[in-house]
Amino acid sequence: MDIAKQLSHIPLFQGLEPQYLETLARIAVKKFFKRGETVFAEGDPGIGFHIITSGRIKVYKTSPDGKEQILHIMSQGEPFGEVPVFTGQRFPAYAEAIADTNTLFMPRDDFMNLIRTEPSVALSMLSVLSMRLKRFTSLIEDLSLREVPGRLAAYLLYLSERDQGTDDINLEISKTQLASILGTIPETLSRILARMTREAIIESDDKRHVRICDRTAIEELAAGERRLA
């Protein structure tokens, strides 16, 4: 598939006129990152942003003592590292491939020249940024106001809604990575998953699949209206 056709299937650019897709295709640079490879580090110059065409990326911060807090897990079709494109600042976090990943890299200067002539591209990016800010705000709320079972319940609901309300959820990440997103440790997460399974709220295998069996209970846990036995 040529780059222009790839771009036409990415939500960020859907609806753009063919000539603008062709312009984007000319400035896009194909990149490949092996699993575990750093895409950029916090403080690196924000020289452009990436769009994932296959694979997964985690965006995270580290504390002075080395503790990692995952902020986002990005997958196919999602952009990352786009904030410095508008601010002209450095990358505010780390990005690392958690699977072999292909991206299209958009250099900042070339991309800014494009959106000066085609404002609809900027409007599309603002929509994506707004949704990400909403999710980030929810993450901060989860970490500060909810206990771990409520955080997990809220995250499962988020994944369900992202996938059109399905009760069958593929986590796509390891339990260790999920624990980092929720601000806990893998052992605590495993105990909570086991308790939720015993109470028939979910079914969970040893891999990365969770099935919601009692959506009302999940919603009550997320809202703080229920506690696990």
N, C-alpha and C positions, 0 to 999 in steps of 0.2 A: 504494500500500500504506500503511495507517495505521501509526502509530508502534508500537502494541502488537504488531502482526503482524510488523513489522520486528524488534523486540526478541526475539520468540519464535524467530527464526532465528539469533540471535547466540549462539555457544557459551557465552558468559559467563552467559546467562540461560535457556538451554534447560532445560526441566523445571520452571520456576517456574509456580505456579498463576496462572490468568488474572487474578485480582484484583491480584496483585502486578505483573504485566505492565502492567495498566492504570494502577497507581500510578506505575510508572516512566515510562510514556508521558506522564503529566500533568506530571512534573517535567522531562522531557527538552526541550531546546531545539535546534531544527535550526540548524546552522551550515554555511556554505559558505566555502571558501578557494580562491583561485586558485593555480595553479601558481607556486611561488616565494614565496608569502606565508607569513610567520611566524605560527604558531599561538600559541606562547608562547616566551619567552626564559628562559634560565637566570636564576634569581633572582626571577622573577615570582611573585606570591602564588599558592599552589596552591588556587584557588577551586573546582576541579572537574576532571572528566576527560572525555575524548571517546571515542566509539566510532565507527569509520569505517563508513559505509554504502556509500560508493563512493570510489574514488581511492586514493592512497598518501601516506604521511607518513614522513619520515625524522626520527629522533631522534638528536641529535649533540652533541658537546662541541667546544669550540675551545681551542687552546693559546694562551699569551700572544703567540706570534708569528703567530697567525692560522690555524694548521694545523687542519684539520677532521678529526675522527674520528667516523665514523658508528657509532652503537651499535645501532640497530635500524632496519629498514625495515618499516613497518606497512601492512597492506592491509585489504580489506573484512572486517568482522566483528571486528576487533581493537580492544581498548581501549588508550589511551595517556594518560600523565599521571595515572595512578591512584594512584601511591605517596603523593603529598601528601594524598590523601583520608584516608588512615589516619594519617599522621604529623603532619598539620597544618603541614607545613613548606612551603618554596618549591620551585618546579620545579628539579630538579637538572641540567637540560640544555635544549637548544633543540629545538623541533619545527617543521618546515617542510613545507608541501605540495610534493610533487615531481610532482604531477598535480592537475588540478582535483579537489577533494575535498569530499565532504559528510560531516558528522558529526552525531551526537547528543551534545549536551553535557549532562552530569549535574552540576548544582551540588552542591558538597560538603555544605552544611548539609542540604539536602533529602534527599540520598542517605544521609547518616549517620542521619537520622531513620528512613528506611526499613529499613536493616539492623538497627536496634535492635529492630524488630518482626518482621523476617524474616531470621534468621541464615543461612539457606541461600544468600542472596545473597552474604554475606560469604565463605562457604565456597567458592562458585564463583569469587570473585575471588582467594582465596588459591591455588586450583588454578592459575589463569592466571599469577599472580605467581611461583609455584614453577617453572613451565615456563620463564618468562622468565628467572628467576635462573639456571636450569640452562644456558640458551643464553648468557647473559652470562658465566657462568663459563667456558664453552667458548671464547668469544671472547677472554677474557683469556689463557687457556692457549695459544690459537692464536698470539696476538701475541707472547707471551713465549717460547714453547718451540719453535715450528715455523718452518721457513723458509717463504718465500712459496709455493712449490709445494704444500707440505703444508697451508698455510692454505686455499689455493684448493680443494684436494681435499676437505678437511674441510667446507668451505662447500657444495660441490656435493653431498656426501653428505647434509648437513643438508637442502638443498632437495629432494633426491630422497625422503628419508624423510618430509618434510612433505607431499609429494604422493603418498603411498602407494607409494613404492618405484619410481617411474617412472625410466626412463633418459633420457627427453626432458624437458629442464629449460628453462623460460622464466625468464630472470633478472629480468625486470620492472623492472630498473634499468639505468642506463647503465654503461659500463665504468669511467668516472671514479668513480661512486658505489661500484661494487664494489671498486675499488682502495682507496678510503677505508675501507671496511669491513675489508679485509684488511691495512691498515696499510702500503700500498705506493703506487706511482705508476702511472698508466695505461700508460706505456711498458713498465714491467717486467711488468705484468699481460699486456699484448699479447704480449710475448716468451714468457712461460710458456704462454699458451694456444696459441701457434704450436708450441712444442716438444711439448706434450702431443698436439697434432694430428698432428705428424710421427711420433710414436711410436705412433699409432693408439690412444691412450688415450681420446681424445674426438674428436668432430666439432664444429666451431664455425663459425658463419657470421659475417658482418660486423654482424649485428643483435644480438639478445639471446637466441639459442637455442643451447643446448649439448646434445649427445647423448653420454651415457656409452657408450663402446664396449668398454671393458675395466674392469669393476667391481673385479676383483681388484687391478689396478694402482692404481686410485684409492684403494682401501682401504689399500694398502701405502704410497702417498705420504702419506696422512693420518696413518698410524701411524709415519712416519719410517723405514720398512723398505725404502724404495726412493728413488732419486734419479733425476732426469731426466738424460739423456745430454747 
